[in-house]
């Protein structure tokens, strides 16, 4: 659900004391619609996330890690100039709208004090972040709006800021109980109470309206349910709740939700920042990676599908060569019966001495050729089919390897967590010749990252490859001979290395490393999966093999289950 006015009020009530007096140390813009403010607060260093994403506009403290672009966007540079070093004097919610205003005390290069405000508008597709001076004049905004884009106002540098226009319908909390009851009594008979409430009042999400109706249980008790809800909000009775369906975060709320019964789990959180971080971080990451990797994924899928079609055609052609022995036998029969034939014959009726009982067989002939030429043509077709079988078999083996490799690349892309991970895959595709340099000529250079690092409960370092090339480097160069190598059985996945330091790892470390191998593989959503492990010295790379492809011996097998919480727990700083 988008952040509604009530949930925002609870959030701001929570944020206000923590933000008051905080100093802005850094401003970053990891995505087009997201800002990160690094703050010095009374409680230590914290990061405040400001989002103007459609459907995901919000502000809250975050622990999520985000990769910043190599060159900061212009709006980020402007904010660094104006608000780095500023102190936050307060955060408010003007007029109980989906709007937050952060007040700032700043000093310019000459030490002159002034006040600025950072406005976060969280209204649907018009979500925006706007910087104002002390006279409410726009310094700049994330999205500039001119006439034609917004009929009500313009958002351009130098213009006086105007609040978004209020909705025609009144806010639910603008009316007292008597006012709400009067509107309810005038409700048309043909409309349901929940639909009437959505159409009559602003500031409430559909989830909350449905919950009020659920708690009422009957039409005659609906006014009392509305009053009870209004009283709980006025009293500040808020509970950060994450709704999970089959383990997946599907919604959030500022109150317990009972309408779904036992089908949906209500998971309480310590505060609203933790709630919003838990709900949005995974979604933001997935959306960001879809956007970053979409072009590369599309290219690799096209190559994979093309390779699959080519393989299917080659297999059909190979199947056609299976009858080549028939051609040789026909050539022998024609040769044995040359004396019975003459040029112009269209077929040969003869006994098949290759078959028990020598049954009669009819062999088609080319009437334009002599008997000797017909025999030669049949032998030629036989030799051609035999050569084709050998050639096609080799092509099919190569094609199967290439198809397997492209599938592994798609798996790596599906698990990529940053732009540098995707850039690493593109670099790999170039090095292997899968992509031509032209396809990547304009790609931006991104700093290469090392393997993922984890530390087991027993203190063993565990390394996980991010790409096929990195898998090769990790297994064949980084790992010592006595280190333990792990990989999922029969499915694509990352190479995992336990750095043993010549000490045999305990069973718990092996189990945790196996869980990491399962998580960073195609089996992430498959539940328990077999994971092979052996010493790194028993892992070899065949000559000419594609990146990431190895053979191994001396393995043992563990059943492991992917565990996201374990991944977070073991991740090294």
N, C-alpha and C positions, 0 to 999 in steps of 0.2 A: 504494500500500500504506500502511496506517497505520504509524506509527513503532513498530517492535517494540523489545523490551528491549535487544537487541544494538546496534541502530542508535542507540538513545538513549544507551547507555553510551559509544559512540564520540563522539557529539555532545557529551555532558557533559564528556568528557575534553578535547575541543577548546575548549569554552566556559570551563571552570573558570579557567585562567590569565588569560584576557582579562577575565573578570568580577571577579576578585578585586581589591578595593580601589576598584571603580567606584562613583561616586556617582549616585544617581537624581535627575535634574533635573526631569523631567516625567512625568506619567502620563496617557495618553489611552486612550479606548475607542471606536475608530471603528466597531466593530460590537458586537453583543450578546455575542458569544463571543470577541472578540479584544481584548487589551490591548497597548499599546505603551509601553515604558519608555525614555525618552530618558536616556542615560547619559553621564557624563564618565568615560572610561577612560584608561589609560596610553597607548593608541593614538589618542586623540582622541574626538570625539563619535560615539556609535553608538546604534542603536535596537534594543532587544530585543523581539521579538514573542512573546507568550504566547497560545496558542490553545486553547480548550476546545471546538472544533467537533467534532461527531461525525464520525469518519472522517478528520479532519484536525487532531487535537490535536497540538500540538508547541510547542517554543520554539527560537528561533534569532535571530541578528542578521538584520536585513532592510534592504534599500535601497528597498523598495517604498513608494510614496506612497499614503496613504489619507486620505480626506476625513473629518473629524470632524463629529459632529452639532453643531448650534448649542448645545444644552444637554447637558452631560455626564450620563451615567446615574448613579444613586445609588452603585453600587459603585465607579465611577471617582472620585467625589467622596470616598468613604471612603478609598480608597487614597491619594489626594492628601494627605489629612489625616495619614495614618499613616506613609507611606514616602517622600514627597518629601523629599530631603535625606539619606536613609539611605545608608549605605555597605554594599556587598555584601561579605560576608566569605567566602563560598563557595557553591558549587552542587554538590549531590550527587544520587545516585540510590539511595534507600533500598531495600535488599533486592533489587536487580536487577529491580525491577518497572518498569512504564511510568509512572514517577513521578519528578518532579524537585522538589528542595527548595532554595530560594534563602534563605540565611541573611543577616540584615540587622542592622546596628548602627544604632539610631535614637536621636534625642533629641526629647523632647516640647517643648511650648511653654515649659516652665520650665527646659529644659536638662538634664533628668534622662535619663541614658542607660539604654537597655534593648535587648533583643534581640527580634526578630520573625522569622517565617519565612513565605515565600510558597510554598505547595504547588501544583504543577501536576499534576493527575491526568489522564493521557492514556489512559483506559481506555474505549474504545468510546463508547456512548451516555451513560455516567456521567461523562464528562470534566468537570473542574471546576477552578476556581482558588480557593484558600482562603488567607486571611490568619490567622496564628496569633500569639498573644503569647508571652512567654518561658516560660509554663507550659503551652504546647501547647493553650491554650484558643482556640476559634474566635472571632475578632473579627467576621468576616463572610466570605461566600463568594459566588461568582458565581451558583451555583445552590443555593438552600437545599433541603435534603432532610429530610422528616419521615417518620414511619412511614406505610407505604402506598406510598411511592415507592421506598424502599430498605429491604429487610427486615433488613439486617445492621447498619446504623448510621444515626444522625441527624446531619445537618450543619446546625446552627443556631447563631447567635451565643450565646456563653456556655458552650457545651458543650465538653468535652474532645475533642480530635481523635483519631480512631482511623483507623489505616491501612485501606485497602480489604482485604477478606478475600482470603487467598491461594487460588489455584486448588487443587483437590483433586489434580491431577496435578503431579509434581515439575518443577522448572525443569531445562532441559537441562544447565545448567552447575552445578547442585547436586550432580550425580553425577560420579564419576570414570569413567575408561574402562571399568573392570571392572564398575561398576554399570550403565552403559549397555549393555554387552555382555550382561550377565545378563538384562536386560529384553528385549533383542533376541532372544536364544535362546529366550525363552518366547513369542515372537510367533506368533499363530495362522497356520497355513499358508495360509488362504484370504484373508488381508489383504495388500495391497501394502506394501512398506517405507515409502513416503512417507506413506500413510494411517496406518500404525501410528505413525510418528514424530509426526504431528500430534495423534493421539489420546492419545499417551503423555506428551509433554513440553509444558510451557508456555514462553513466551518467544520462540518462533520463528514467523516469518511463513510462509505457504504458498510464497511465492517462494523463500525460502531453503531450505526443505525440498525443493522440487523440484530446486533447484540441487545440493544434496548428493546426491540420488538420481541426477541426471544425471552428476555427476562420478564416482560409483561405477561406473556402467555395468552392473553385475551384482549380483545379490542377495548373492553370497558376498563382494563387496568393500564392501558397505555399512557394516559396522562400521569399517573402515579410513577410509572417507570421513567418517564422523561424527567419528572421532578427529582427523583432519587439520583438519577445520573447527574443532573445539574448541581445538586447539593454536594455530591462526591467530588466533582471537579472544583467547585468553589472552596471546598475544604482541603484541596491539594492531595487527595487520596489517589496517588499514582503508583502503579506497579509496572516496571518495564517487563514486557512479556514477548518472547519469541515463539511463534507458532511453527511447529514442525509436523510435517506429514510424511510418514515413513522415513524419518531422519532428515528430511530435506526442509530447509527453512523456506516457508511459503508466505509469511506475513509477520507483522509485529503490531503491538498495541501498548497503550498506557494503562490498561486494565485487564483483568482476567476475562477470557473469552470462553463461554460455555456452550455456544450455539452448535459446535461441531461434536459435542459429546466426547467419546473416547477415540474418535477417528483422528483427531489432531491433538498433539501434545503441547501444553502450555509450559514453556521453559522460562522461569524467571531469571532476570539478570540483575547484577548489582547496581547498575545505573544505566541511563539512556545512551550514553556514549558507547558503552560495551555492547548494548543491544543493537544499535545501528551499525557498529563496526562488524558484529557477527553476521548481521543480515546482509549488508551490502558488500563487504570485502570480497567474498567469493564471487558474487555476481559481477562486480566491477572488474575483477581480474579476468574472469571468463570473457566478458564483453571486450575488454581491452585486447586480450590475446586473439579473439576472433577478428578484431579489426586489424591488428598488426600482421597477423599471419594469413589473412584471407587470400591475398594474392598468391603467396607461396603455396598454400594448401591447394588452391585451384589449379596451379601449374602442375604440382606433383600428382594430383588426382587425374588430370588430363593425361599425363605421361603414363600413370599406372593403368588407366582404362585402355589407352592405346596399346600398351604392352600386353594386356590381357587379351585384347582382340587379336593381336598378332600371334600370340601363343595358340589361341583357339584355331586360327587358320592353319598354322604350322602343324598342329596335331591332326587336323583333318587331312592335310596333305600327306602326313606320315602314314595315316591309316590307309590312304589310297595306295601306298607302296607295298602294303602287306600281300597283295596278290601278284607280286613280281615273278614268283616261281611259276605261275600259270603261263606267263609270257615266255619264259625259257622252255617250258615243256612244249608249248605250241611251236616254238622255233625248231625244236628237235623233231617233232612230228612232221612239220613241213619239210625239213631236210631229209627225213627218212622216206618221204613220199614224193620227191621231186619228179621221179619218172612217171608219176600218175597225173602230173599237173602241166598246164600250159598257160602262157600269158593270156589274160582275159577272163580266167576263172574267177568267180566271185566267192567261192568257198571250197574248202577241202573236207570231204567226208572220209574219215580214217578211223582206225582202231587206236584207242589210247592205251599203249603198252605200259604206261606208268601206273595205271590203275588196275587192280586185281580184276580179272575177268575180261580185260581188254574191251570195255564197252565202246560203242561207236561215239564219235565226237565230231562236231561240225566247227571248223575254224574259218572265220571270215578272212577274205583275201582282198587285196587291192588289185582290181583288174588291169590297172595301168602299169603294174609291175610284173616282172618275170617271177617264176617260183623262187629262184635264188634271191631276188631282191626282197620278196615277201619274208623269207626266212631271215635275211639280214636285218630287216626292219624290226622284226619281233625280238631278235637278240639285242638290237640297239635300245629298244624300249625297256628291255630287262635290265641292261647295264645302267641306263638312265635312272630307273627306279631304285636300283641298288645304291647308286651314288647319292640319289636324293635322300634315301633313308639315312645314310651316314651323315650327310650334311644337315638334314633336318633334326636329327637326334642331337647334334652338337648345338644347333641354334636353339632348340627347345631347352637344353640344359642351361645355356647362357641366359635365355629369356626368363626361365624360372628363377634364376639367381637375381636377375635385375628386378623382377616383379617382387620377390621377397624383400629386396633392399628398399624399393619404393614404398612398400607397406611399412617397413620399419621407420622410414623417414616420416610418414604420416603419423605414426605412433609418437615419434619424438615431437612433432609439431603439436599434436593434441595435448601433450604434457608440458609444452613450453610455458614459461612464466614471465618472460620479459622480452623486450625487443632484441636484446643481445642474444638470447637463445635462438630466436628466429634468424637473426643475422648469421649465427654460427651454422645453422642448417643450410642457408643459402651459400655460405662459403664452402661448405662440404659438397654441395651439389655442383658447384663450379669446379672444385678440385677433382671430382670424380668424372667430370665431363657430362653429367646428366643435364646441366644447364649450360648454355653458351654464354660467354662473357657479355654479349649484347643484352641479354635478358636482365642482367644485374648491373649494367654500366652506370646507372644513376643512383644506385643504392648508397645511403649514407653510412659512413664508417661508424661502427659501434664498438665500444670497448669489449674485448673478449673476456668472458668470465671463466673462472676455474670450475672444477667439479663441485657439486654440493657436498657440504661437510656436516656430519652428525657425530655425536659422541654417545656411545652406549651407556647404559646404567652402570656398567662396570668400568667405564673410563676408556674404552677402546675407540679410536678414531675410525669412522666409517665414511668412505668416499663413494659418491654416486655420479656417474657420467650424465652429462646433459645432452649429448649428441652422439652419433655413431663414431665420428672422428675422435671425440673426447673419450668415448668408450675404449677405442684402440689405444690411445695414449695412456689412459688410466691402467689398463690391464697389461699392456706390453712394455711400458716404459716406467710409469710411476710405481706400480706394485713391485714389492720384493718377492723373491721366489717363495718365501714361507708365508706371505700374506694369503688370506682366504678370499677367493673369488666366488661370487654368487650371481645367478641369473635364473629367471623364470624358465620353466620347462616348456618347450614347444610354443611359446608366444613371445612376441617382441617386447623388449624392455631394456632398461639401463643396466650396464655392468656395475656391480657393487663390489667394493674392496674393503675388507677389514684389515687395518694396519695392525699386525700382531706384535711387531717388535720381538719376534722369535719367541713369543709366549702363546701357547694354545688358548684361543678364546673360550670363555665359558659358554654354557648352553644358552643362557639368557641373551648374551651378545649375538650368538648365532641366530636365535629366534628373532631378535630385533632387526638384524641385518636382512634376514629373509623377508620380514614384513616390509621393509623399505624396498627390497627388490620387487615384491608383489605390487606395492603401491605405485612405483615408478615403472609400470608396465601396462600392457593391454589388459591385464587381469585386474585392474584397479576396481572395477565394478563387479567382479565375478565371484567375490567371496574367497574361500580358501582355495589356494592354488599351489601346485608343487614347485619348489625352488631347489635347483641343484647347487651344490657348493663343492669346491675342491681347492687345493693349493694353486696359487697363481702359476707355478712352474709347470703345471700340467695343462695349461691353456695355451694353445698355439693358433697361429693365423695361417691358413693355407695360402700358398703362393697365388697372387692375383685376385684374392678374395676382396669383396666390397667392404667398405668401412663398417666396423662393428661386428663382422662375421668371424667367428672363431670356432675351433673344435677343442674338445676337452676330454680328459679321461680321469679315472680315479674318483669320480664324483659320488657324493651321497645326496640324499633328497630329504628336504623338510617340507611339511605342509604349513603354509603361512597365509595369514589373512591381512590384506591391506588395512592400515589403521592411520587415518589422518591425524588423530590426536597424538599418536605416537610420533609421527613425523614432526609435528610442532614441538613436542616435548624434547626430542633428541637433537633438533636443529641447533648447530653451533652458531654462536654470534659472529 
